[in-house]
Amino acid sequence: MASPTGTDTNFKHTSNSVQCGLVGCIHPRFGGKVVQFRGIPYATVAKRFAKPVLATNWRDHGPSFTKYGTLYPQPGFPYESMFGMPPAPGDERGSGVSDIKFDELTCCNLNVTCPQIQGATASGLRRPVYVWIHGGGQAVSFPAAQHRLGDPGPLVAQSVEMNKPIILVTFNYRLNIFGFADPEGVNLNLGMQDQVTALRWVQDYIHLFGGDPNNITLGGQSAGAIYTHGLLAMNIKPKRAILASGSLYLTAPSDRERCMKVFRWMEQSLRSNRAQNDTSGGQTIDGESTGSFLYTAPPEEMMKIVQEAGFYSWWMFDSSLGDWKEDVKVFANVAEAVLLSDCKDEAAPYDGRLRLIPKEEQLKAFQSLSRSDYNALAQVYDFEGTQHDDERWAIVVRDFVNDARYAVWTQELWRRINSARGTGVTCKAYLCHYDEVNPFGPWPNWSFPVAHHAVDLLAAFGGLDETVNGATKEAGRLLRGFWINFINGEEPWPSDMIYGFGPDGKNGLIPAAEEIDSTDASTTATRRRQPQFQVLKNIGIDALTRVWQQLLPTVGVDI
């Protein structure tokens, strides 16, 4: 059967001891350099909220792996409109994909993208492997493997051109309330359990595709970076890690009490929808009957409730992550190196929602801090000078969110890891800023383009058409090249310096001292708000998380 985006080819990989004939599809863009194996089941899930079980019989579903697998049920997400991208040819709706299917029990599938280098596996040569975890607020697949923003083909093709070929694995996992936990709070962080199982599959089977199971880089963007950090806290030990625009400091894990409130709310919402209160035969959560609705309601009904309540992102239970804030201990699990990155205007997607919250409520959120912390924050963000001007105040709140959730912790992890080298941490940390603005124009309702959250995906995966400006294309070529070097065990740039992508095509190294001390806004050295960072670090992640939860509460849900 023909692949929706490529032609089928019989492409046999041979290892020293195993002959594994599989059918993949040649990537249509790269003249036979890249082959993809799609929709490989890595785990089975017996029923909703069940633990994943490693799929050891996955080859029984082949030998043809040319179709992308199903995704877990999730709210719709307009990929193109977020970036202002024109629809792909033949995609007038702007969804970017045409063959997505959803299913609860078959979503644990993965895709292997690798160089088509004949004889590589027969010679015993093993390629470094990059396991990529997609983002999406732990709520949606962002981007789905079917979408051009999530296509690893350009990255693998460039690795072949550089004579440093890599193998890239992407996978689907359970999301939103289905990947949260079971309603009794026994099986926690099911989405992360799926990810652990996917890594087990890679460890056991990637050699069949020419990959080295002992040379794995684990990484992701946004929620994918949060999960990467979480997996390190669970003592997963990759050779290298990439955290792009995220860490556990972005969406801190919560305790069981807060998490169980979500299930009680969902159960009550389902009861209300069905206009009944019959809980006979039900199970209980902390003494409250939950009936059977959580186990039997159609996923579409549950997704509608989630979307209407404003659950744009989820979080993890903290009980399975140990003391994740012990950065030195957590990153000691990485053998060689960590690459961290952020975008200049990460908080742009929150702007519209933040403006809906009355200024008085936002001030109350800040005033929930201790008096000394509030005064320090008010001074560095100029609360007094801006709160009487609606537009200036909106910018201040957005800057706070940008710094407190993303920028300060990306920089701080870089500093802490490198400072701890020789005292429990063997790996180096590298930091880069992606400041090249969206080439497709301004964020919705803005008058100018910015380097918003996830804009680096346009560059990293190269899913762009030929009309995109040269600055973004060059940033993408450089970023992919640095990733490829890093995945191959090379130093992308000196670890005591920061690399800047953009703005305006200005790419290059930024000495750390200039990053901190420069006040010349005309240079690429001025990138982040260092005085604000110091105040935020002193306040600490726990207090900042409480402020964030009050700044942007979930509509109608007391959690």
Phi, psi and omega per residue, in radians:
M1 nan 2.371 -3.067
A2 -1.261 2.524 3.052
S3 -1.281 2.568 3.141
P4 -1.136 -0.411 -3.106
T5 -2.220 0.279 3.135
G6 -2.916 3.101 3.120
T7 -1.801 2.572 -3.142
D8 -1.286 2.632 3.038
T9 -2.641 2.448 2.991
N10 -1.349 2.018 -3.060
F11 -2.320 1.773 -3.039
K12 -1.623 2.278 3.023
H13 -1.753 2.385 -3.132
T14 -2.189 2.166 3.037
S15 -1.733 -3.119 -3.110
N16 -1.110 -0.552 -3.009
S17 -2.154 -0.152 -3.049
V18 -2.270 2.295 3.000
Q19 -1.774 2.038 -3.062
C20 -2.235 1.705 -3.131
G21 -1.481 1.998 -3.137
L22 -2.198 2.681 3.088
V23 -1.899 2.072 3.057
G24 -2.044 -2.941 3.120
C25 -2.245 2.421 3.107
I26 -1.250 2.301 3.091
H27 -1.151 2.264 -3.008
P28 -1.252 -0.251 -3.005
R29 -1.602 -0.248 -2.874
F30 -2.193 0.509 2.975
G31 0.951 0.679 3.084
G32 1.478 0.102 -3.133
K33 -1.328 -0.448 -2.968
V34 -2.222 2.369 3.064
V35 -2.162 2.514 -3.126
Q36 -2.156 2.403 3.010
F37 -1.984 2.073 -2.912
R38 -2.037 2.598 2.989
G39 1.197 0.540 3.122
I40 -1.362 2.135 3.126
P41 -1.243 2.184 3.107
Y42 -1.829 -0.239 -3.141
A43 -2.670 2.744 2.984
T44 -1.967 2.548 3.100
V45 -2.223 2.022 -2.996
A46 -1.217 -0.637 -3.105
K47 -2.821 2.999 3.141
R48 -0.976 2.366 3.114
F49 1.213 0.205 3.119
A50 -1.478 2.753 3.070
K51 -1.210 2.588 3.063
P52 -1.339 2.603 3.087
V53 -2.142 2.249 -3.110
L54 -0.942 2.287 3.137
A55 -1.508 1.738 3.124
T56 -1.505 -0.242 -3.123
N57 -1.819 0.470 -3.027
W58 -1.037 -0.530 -3.118
R59 -1.181 -0.335 3.082
D60 -1.131 -0.330 3.126
H61 -1.491 -0.107 -3.123
G62 -1.730 -2.696 0.148
P63 -1.422 -0.039 -3.092
S64 -1.537 2.112 3.068
F65 -2.215 1.250 -3.070
T66 -2.022 -0.093 -3.136
K67 -1.946 2.364 3.047
Y68 -1.088 2.566 3.129
G69 -1.409 3.091 3.139
T70 -1.299 2.749 3.002
L71 -1.809 2.822 3.065
Y72 -1.307 2.538 3.103
P73 -0.896 2.392 -3.047
Q74 -2.804 2.793 3.042
P75 -1.109 2.703 3.091
G76 -1.186 2.621 3.136
F77 -2.430 2.140 -3.091
P78 -1.474 1.512 -3.065
Y79 -0.952 -0.912 -3.024
E80 -1.103 -0.719 -3.074
S81 -1.185 -0.508 3.101
M82 -1.075 -0.679 -3.093
F83 -1.682 -0.102 -3.056
G84 1.242 0.348 -3.094
M85 -1.323 2.496 2.994
P86 -1.199 2.603 3.127
P87 -1.015 2.575 3.047
A88 -1.134 2.691 3.119
P89 -0.919 2.269 3.129
G90 1.414 0.126 -3.097
D91 -2.156 1.206 -3.056
E92 -1.111 -0.432 -3.131
R93 -1.306 -0.311 3.102
G94 1.390 0.283 3.138
S95 -1.379 -0.384 3.139
G96 1.435 -0.139 -3.108
V97 -2.475 2.696 -3.104
S98 -2.251 -0.134 -2.999
D99 -2.252 0.487 3.132
I100 -1.358 2.342 3.024
K101 -2.233 2.643 -3.089
F102 -2.085 2.462 3.084
D103 -2.812 2.422 -3.100
E104 -1.197 -0.688 -2.899
L105 -1.805 -0.053 -3.139
T106 -2.136 0.273 -3.031
C107 -1.390 -0.214 -3.097
C108 -1.425 1.364 -3.129
N109 -2.352 2.796 -3.075
L110 -2.389 2.964 -3.133
N111 -2.278 2.387 3.106
V112 -2.010 2.100 3.096
T113 -1.959 2.172 -3.027
C114 -2.520 2.811 3.092
P115 -1.189 2.479 3.027
Q116 -1.596 1.444 -3.137
I117 -2.015 1.752 -3.043
Q118 -1.071 2.398 3.071
G119 1.461 -0.075 -3.081
A120 -1.097 -0.786 -3.114
T121 -1.320 -0.557 3.131
A122 -1.103 -0.544 -3.140
S123 -1.371 -0.089 -3.128
G124 1.507 0.013 -3.136
L125 -1.279 2.327 -3.140
R126 -1.998 2.361 -3.121
R127 -1.637 2.578 3.014
P128 -1.120 2.589 -3.032
V129 -2.054 2.331 3.044
Y130 -1.968 2.027 3.080
V131 -1.726 2.018 -3.032
W132 -1.862 2.246 3.091
I133 -1.831 2.095 -3.109
H134 -1.223 2.767 3.076
G135 -1.622 -2.785 -3.141
G136 2.168 0.450 3.073
G137 1.136 0.346 -3.040
Q138 1.017 0.385 -3.078
A139 -2.122 -0.642 -3.116
V140 -2.369 2.894 3.066
S141 -1.501 1.789 -3.089
F142 -2.204 1.873 -0.172
P143 -1.611 2.757 3.035
A144 -1.164 2.652 -3.136
A145 -1.051 -0.466 -3.136
Q146 -1.237 -0.327 -3.032
H147 -1.538 2.573 -3.104
R148 -1.092 -0.436 3.090
L149 -1.230 -0.371 -3.103
G150 -1.927 0.236 -3.094
D151 -1.415 2.033 -3.128
P152 -1.381 -0.028 -3.089
G153 -0.939 -0.860 -3.132
P154 -1.049 -0.641 3.140
L155 -1.168 -0.780 3.131
V156 -1.172 -0.704 3.130
A157 -1.079 -0.735 3.123
Q158 -1.146 -0.593 3.104
S159 -1.116 -0.601 3.084
V160 -1.190 -0.762 3.133
E161 -1.074 -0.581 3.129
M162 -1.450 0.000 -3.070
N163 1.043 0.593 3.078
K164 -2.339 1.031 -2.963
P165 -1.096 2.431 3.097
I166 -2.170 2.846 3.016
I167 -2.000 2.357 -3.054
L168 -2.131 2.256 -3.130
V169 -1.991 2.189 2.981
T170 -2.059 2.730 -3.106
F171 -2.699 2.757 3.037
N172 -1.686 2.647 3.137
Y173 -2.606 2.898 -3.090
R174 -1.207 2.530 -2.978
L175 -2.230 2.947 3.075
N176 0.778 -2.368 -3.013
I177 -1.157 -0.427 -3.130
F178 -1.338 -0.433 3.100
G179 -1.736 0.126 -3.043
F180 -1.362 -1.120 -3.128
A181 -3.120 3.076 2.957
D182 -1.458 2.770 -3.025
P183 -1.095 -0.260 3.091
E184 -1.582 -0.104 -3.131
G185 1.252 0.472 3.121
V186 -1.620 -0.944 3.075
N187 -1.584 1.776 -3.021
L188 -1.648 2.683 3.003
N189 0.862 1.027 -3.067
L190 -1.110 -0.631 3.087
G191 -1.057 -0.694 3.104
M192 -1.242 -0.599 3.044
Q193 -1.073 -0.662 3.053
D194 -1.039 -0.758 -3.109
Q195 -1.118 -0.722 3.094
V196 -1.058 -0.694 3.129
T197 -1.179 -0.677 3.075
A198 -1.070 -0.690 3.114
L199 -1.174 -0.604 3.052
R200 -1.111 -0.722 3.107
W201 -1.057 -0.804 3.126
V202 -1.037 -0.772 3.141
Q203 -1.039 -0.676 -3.050
D204 -1.472 -0.519 -2.912
Y205 -2.200 -0.146 -3.035
I206 -1.161 -0.348 3.102
H207 -1.104 -0.450 3.120
L208 -1.156 -0.349 3.134
F209 -1.825 0.163 -3.138
G210 1.566 0.179 -3.107
G211 -1.599 2.705 3.133
D212 -1.723 1.905 -3.121
P213 -1.167 -0.211 3.108
N214 -1.749 0.164 -3.129
N215 -2.374 1.203 -3.035
I216 -1.940 2.276 2.948
T217 -1.803 2.240 -3.140
L218 -1.904 2.296 -3.121
G219 -2.804 3.028 3.109
G220 -3.080 3.011 -3.130
Q221 -2.085 2.427 3.110
S222 1.021 -2.017 3.105
A223 -1.049 -0.543 3.077
G224 -1.125 -0.602 3.053
A225 -1.258 -0.641 3.063
I226 -1.040 -0.824 3.136
Y227 -1.122 -0.685 3.101
T228 -1.020 -0.810 3.084
H229 -1.051 -0.754 3.137
G230 -1.109 -0.689 3.128
L231 -1.155 -0.629 3.049
L232 -1.114 -0.679 3.107
A233 -1.151 -0.388 3.078
M234 -1.591 0.219 3.067
N235 1.264 0.392 2.892
I236 -1.182 2.380 -2.968
K237 -2.174 1.395 3.068
P238 -1.379 2.945 3.075
K239 -1.295 -0.654 -3.132
R240 -2.503 2.847 3.115
A241 -2.466 2.536 3.068
I242 -2.172 2.125 3.100
L243 -2.076 1.829 -3.127
A244 -1.819 2.057 3.060
S245 0.974 0.802 3.088
G246 3.024 2.758 3.018
S247 -2.934 3.106 3.087
L248 -1.106 -0.310 3.065
Y249 -1.245 -0.363 3.099
L250 -1.226 -0.865 3.084
T251 -2.289 1.601 -3.041
A252 -1.155 2.475 3.085
P253 -1.055 2.703 -3.128
S254 -2.080 2.855 -3.120
D255 -1.424 3.005 -3.037
R256 -1.087 -0.669 -3.085
E257 -1.044 -0.808 -3.136
R258 -1.157 -0.685 -3.126
C259 -1.164 -0.691 -3.129
M260 -1.172 -0.447 3.072
K261 -1.058 -0.558 -3.138
V262 -1.125 -0.748 -3.131
F263 -1.195 -0.668 3.097
R264 -1.117 -0.703 3.107
W265 -1.113 -0.769 -3.126
M266 -1.122 -0.737 3.126
E267 -1.084 -0.765 3.126
Q268 -1.111 -0.660 3.119
S269 -1.151 -0.701 3.112
L270 -1.154 -0.700 3.094
R271 -1.056 -0.783 -3.119
S272 -1.078 -0.734 3.128
N273 -1.036 -0.629 -3.057
R274 -1.692 0.034 3.072
A275 0.910 0.815 3.079
Q276 -2.600 2.776 -3.136
N277 -2.244 0.355 -3.105
D278 -1.303 2.032 3.122
T279 -2.043 0.336 -3.109
S280 -1.086 2.404 -3.141
G281 1.319 0.137 -3.072
G282 -1.399 2.930 3.050
Q283 -1.674 3.093 -3.080
T284 -2.214 2.613 2.979
I285 -2.140 1.939 3.133
D286 0.872 0.760 3.054
G287 1.553 -0.106 3.140
E288 -1.850 2.292 -3.114
S289 -1.190 2.408 3.133
T290 -1.967 -0.008 3.138
G291 1.005 -2.688 -3.133
S292 -2.021 0.058 -3.020
F293 -1.047 -0.713 -3.100
L294 -1.090 -0.454 -3.112
Y295 -1.626 -0.359 -2.986
T296 -2.095 -0.289 -3.099
A297 -1.084 2.475 3.074
P298 -1.015 2.427 -3.128
P299 -1.035 -0.543 3.139
E300 -1.102 -0.658 3.121
E301 -1.153 -0.734 -3.138
M302 -1.179 -0.645 3.126
M303 -1.169 -0.621 3.106
K304 -1.116 -0.725 3.109
I305 -1.108 -0.783 3.133
V306 -1.032 -0.797 -3.086
Q307 -1.175 -0.739 -3.130
E308 -1.153 -0.490 -3.132
A309 -1.445 -0.149 3.119
G310 1.438 0.478 3.070
F311 -1.402 1.501 -3.121
Y312 -1.511 -0.315 3.092
S313 -2.626 2.729 -3.103
W314 -2.103 -3.000 -3.091
W315 -2.637 -3.090 -3.105
M316 -2.020 2.783 2.965
F317 -1.277 2.393 -3.108
D318 -1.415 -0.314 -2.979
S319 -1.165 -0.377 -3.133
S320 -1.728 0.090 -3.064
L321 -1.919 0.093 3.130
G322 1.065 -2.660 3.079
D323 -1.606 1.420 -3.026
W324 -1.134 -0.317 -3.128
K325 -1.410 -0.060 3.023
E326 -1.434 1.397 -2.976
D327 -1.015 -0.698 -3.113
V328 -1.092 -0.764 3.135
K329 -1.168 -0.749 -3.092
V330 -1.153 -0.825 -3.064
F331 -1.430 -0.062 2.947
A332 -1.167 -0.260 3.104
N333 -1.344 -0.166 3.098
V334 -1.658 2.172 -2.998
A335 -1.248 -0.722 -2.952
E336 -2.079 -0.920 -2.959
A337 -2.788 2.690 3.073
V338 -2.225 2.323 3.087
L339 -2.005 2.119 -3.084
L340 -2.005 2.557 3.119
S341 -2.658 2.763 3.008
D342 -2.536 2.939 3.037
C343 -1.892 2.688 -3.022
K344 -1.116 -0.712 -3.035
D345 -2.054 1.000 -3.097
E346 -0.981 -0.615 -2.977
A347 -1.455 0.014 -3.118
A348 -0.936 -0.696 -3.139
P349 -1.110 -0.326 3.138
Y350 -1.493 -0.180 -2.940
D351 -0.985 -0.877 -3.090
G352 -1.067 -0.733 -3.126
R353 -1.232 -0.660 3.122
L354 -1.111 -0.608 -3.115
R355 -1.216 -0.303 3.111
L356 -1.367 -0.299 -3.127
I357 -1.503 2.183 -3.130
P358 -0.973 2.515 -3.123
K359 -0.987 -0.649 -3.132
E360 -1.089 -0.679 3.114
E361 -1.194 -0.647 3.107
Q362 -1.148 -0.717 3.098
L363 -1.102 -0.661 3.081
K364 -1.062 -0.687 3.119
A365 -1.058 -0.797 3.120
F366 -1.162 -0.645 -3.098
Q367 -1.292 -0.122 3.040
S368 -1.266 -0.225 3.037
L369 -1.222 2.889 3.013
S370 -1.071 2.777 -3.088
R371 -1.022 -0.759 -3.106
S372 -1.173 -0.691 3.117
D373 -1.172 -0.723 3.125
Y374 -1.096 -0.772 -3.116
N375 -1.100 -0.717 3.132
A376 -1.135 -0.734 -3.141
L377 -1.153 -0.778 -3.123
A378 -1.065 -0.577 -3.125
Q379 -1.260 -0.843 -3.047
V380 -1.304 -0.428 3.091
Y381 -1.758 0.062 3.055
D382 0.983 0.944 3.099
F383 -1.005 -0.772 -3.053
E384 -1.100 -0.694 -3.062
G385 -1.437 -0.176 -3.031
T386 -2.079 -0.359 -2.974
Q387 -1.256 -0.177 3.096
H388 -1.673 0.041 3.079
D389 -2.143 1.923 -3.000
D390 -0.977 -0.755 -3.085
E391 -1.211 -0.764 3.134
R392 -1.146 -0.650 3.112
W393 -1.148 -0.714 3.120
A394 -1.053 -0.670 3.117
I395 -1.177 -0.708 3.119
V396 -1.071 -0.804 -3.138
V397 -1.103 -0.743 3.118
R398 -1.118 -0.712 3.100
D399 -1.093 -0.707 3.102
F400 -1.054 -0.821 -3.140
V401 -1.068 -0.767 3.128
N402 -0.994 -0.821 -3.071
D403 -1.308 -0.801 -2.993
A404 -1.285 -0.466 -3.107
R405 -1.742 -0.507 -3.035
Y406 -2.083 -1.255 -2.799
A407 -1.098 -0.795 -3.046
V408 -1.115 -0.671 -3.061
W409 -1.370 -0.530 3.042
T410 -1.077 -0.831 3.131
Q411 -1.166 -0.697 -3.072
E412 -1.188 -0.678 3.075
L413 -1.060 -0.753 3.095
W414 -0.985 -0.797 -3.109
R415 -1.200 -0.781 -3.065
R416 -1.141 -0.750 -3.116
I417 -1.113 -0.838 -3.118
N418 -1.181 -0.577 3.111
S419 -1.194 -0.465 -3.077
A420 -1.567 -0.045 -3.124
R421 -1.047 2.296 -3.100
G422 1.587 -0.143 3.121
T423 -2.208 0.762 3.106
G424 2.077 -0.312 3.122
V425 -2.054 2.251 3.129
T426 -1.740 -0.331 -3.038
C427 -1.460 2.750 2.983
K428 -1.681 2.723 3.059
A429 -2.067 2.415 3.116
Y430 -2.125 2.516 -3.079
L431 -2.258 2.377 3.010
C432 -2.412 2.672 3.069
H433 -1.949 2.249 3.042
Y434 -1.769 1.856 -3.048
D435 -2.084 0.194 3.069
E436 -1.326 2.229 -3.012
V437 -1.302 2.863 3.111
N438 -1.032 2.116 -3.084
P439 -1.269 -0.203 -3.094
F440 -1.623 0.062 3.041
G441 2.034 -2.981 -3.032
P442 -1.195 2.733 2.934
W443 -1.079 2.574 -3.126
P444 -0.845 2.274 3.116
N445 1.259 0.155 3.044
W446 -1.795 2.788 -3.109
S447 -1.728 -0.043 -3.087
F448 -2.578 2.619 3.129
P449 -1.358 2.643 -3.137
V450 -2.397 2.942 3.053
A451 -1.590 1.334 -3.020
H452 -1.423 3.014 3.113
H453 -0.930 2.304 3.074
A454 1.374 -0.027 3.135
V455 -1.132 -0.408 3.112
D456 -1.162 -0.353 3.095
L457 -1.130 -0.537 3.082
L458 -1.014 -0.637 -3.118
A459 -1.500 -0.762 -2.983
A460 -1.110 -0.662 -3.089
F461 -1.845 -0.055 2.984
G462 1.086 0.453 -3.115
G463 -1.490 0.896 -3.021
L464 -2.002 2.699 3.064
D465 -1.538 3.116 -3.004
E466 -1.326 -0.121 -3.108
T467 -1.530 -0.103 -3.081
V468 -1.206 2.537 -3.044
N469 -1.134 2.770 -3.061
G470 -1.139 -0.540 -3.118
A471 -1.104 -0.773 3.125
T472 -1.183 -0.702 3.115
K473 -1.078 -0.744 -3.130
E474 -1.198 -0.704 3.072
A475 -1.045 -0.709 3.121
G476 -1.128 -0.779 3.120
R477 -1.043 -0.752 -3.141
L478 -1.177 -0.794 -3.102
L479 -1.080 -0.817 3.120
R480 -1.074 -0.696 3.124
G481 -1.086 -0.721 3.111
F482 -1.154 -0.726 3.086
W483 -1.040 -0.789 -3.111
I484 -1.088 -0.776 3.082
N485 -1.044 -0.785 -3.114
F486 -1.081 -0.812 -3.128
I487 -1.114 -0.490 3.085
N488 -1.492 0.150 3.055
G489 1.498 0.253 -3.137
E490 -1.740 2.773 3.110
E491 -1.411 2.122 -3.114
P492 -1.227 -0.666 3.065
W493 -2.830 2.936 -3.141
P494 -1.017 2.378 -3.027
S495 -1.234 -0.264 3.113
D496 -1.608 0.150 3.098
M497 -2.192 2.805 -3.119
I498 -1.953 2.415 3.083
Y499 -1.746 2.375 3.107
G500 -1.990 2.240 3.030
F501 -1.770 1.904 -3.080
G502 1.346 -3.050 0.060
P503 -1.420 2.938 3.029
D504 1.005 0.652 3.086
G505 1.341 0.115 -3.139
K506 -1.559 1.708 -3.115
N507 -1.935 2.385 3.106
G508 2.903 3.103 -3.118
L509 -1.326 2.512 3.069
I510 -2.104 1.925 3.064
P511 -0.988 2.419 -3.082
A512 -0.994 -0.639 -3.125
A513 -1.115 -0.689 3.104
E514 -1.187 -0.657 3.116
E515 -0.972 -0.677 -3.066
I516 -1.492 -0.696 -2.920
D517 -1.718 -0.392 -3.010
S518 -1.177 2.436 3.058
T519 -2.120 0.142 -3.124
D520 -1.500 1.779 -3.057
A521 -1.211 -0.168 -3.141
S522 -1.461 -0.136 -3.105
T523 -1.819 2.867 3.093
T524 -1.366 -0.038 -3.092
A525 -1.315 -0.505 -3.125
T526 -1.467 1.859 -3.030
R527 -2.149 -0.710 -2.990
R528 -2.364 2.807 -3.020
R529 -1.514 1.517 -3.029
Q530 -1.148 -0.735 3.101
P531 -1.041 -0.689 3.102
Q532 -1.135 -0.657 -3.131
F533 -1.030 -0.741 -3.101
Q534 -1.093 -0.718 3.108
V535 -1.132 -0.764 -3.118
L536 -1.103 -0.715 3.103
K537 -1.086 -0.692 3.133
N538 -1.158 -0.623 3.115
I539 -1.192 -0.765 3.070
G540 1.660 2.731 -3.015
I541 -1.164 -0.623 -3.081
D542 -1.117 -0.837 -3.139
A543 -1.183 -0.672 3.128
L544 -1.145 -0.642 3.106
T545 -1.118 -0.702 3.110
R546 -1.108 -0.679 3.094
V547 -1.109 -0.784 -3.131
W548 -1.050 -0.763 -3.117
Q549 -1.112 -0.519 3.081
Q550 -1.437 -0.556 3.135
L551 -1.136 -0.652 -3.070
L552 -2.384 1.248 -3.109
P553 -1.228 2.729 3.026
T554 -1.310 2.274 -3.021
V555 -1.058 2.155 2.999
G556 1.248 0.192 -3.128
V557 -2.177 2.043 -3.131
D558 -1.512 1.559 3.112
I559 -2.246 nan nan
